[in-house]
Amino acid sequence: MAVKIRLTRRGSTKAPFYRIVVADARSPRDGKFIDRVGTYDPLKNPSEIQVDEEKAREWLGKGAQPTEQVRKLLKISGVL
């Protein structure tokens, strides 16, 4: 099973709020996920990123592949 660390969108129209989750690569964007790793709020100034570093490192160690956007967020938060 290919596992990805990616964003799921929450919030209303024109007010996005994202969760950073670990999910099967075949599941839909806002579908079922395995574990929640953090949150990302792009509307706050500056953007608010909260990541559970322990969980993120654990999943990266197990071979989960972050998407391009999540990789950037993890670098900013200091996990990578």
Secondary structure as GFF3:
##gff-version 3
##sequence-region A 1 80
A	DSSP	beta_strand	3	12	.	.	.	ID=ss1
A	DSSP	beta_strand	15	24	.	.	.	ID=ss2
A	DSSP	beta_strand	35	41	.	.	.	ID=ss3
A	DSSP	beta_strand	48	51	.	.	.	ID=ss4
A	DSSP	alpha_helix	53	61	.	.	.	ID=ss5
A	DSSP	beta_strand	65	66	.	.	.	ID=ss6
A	DSSP	alpha_helix	68	77	.	.	.	ID=ss7
###
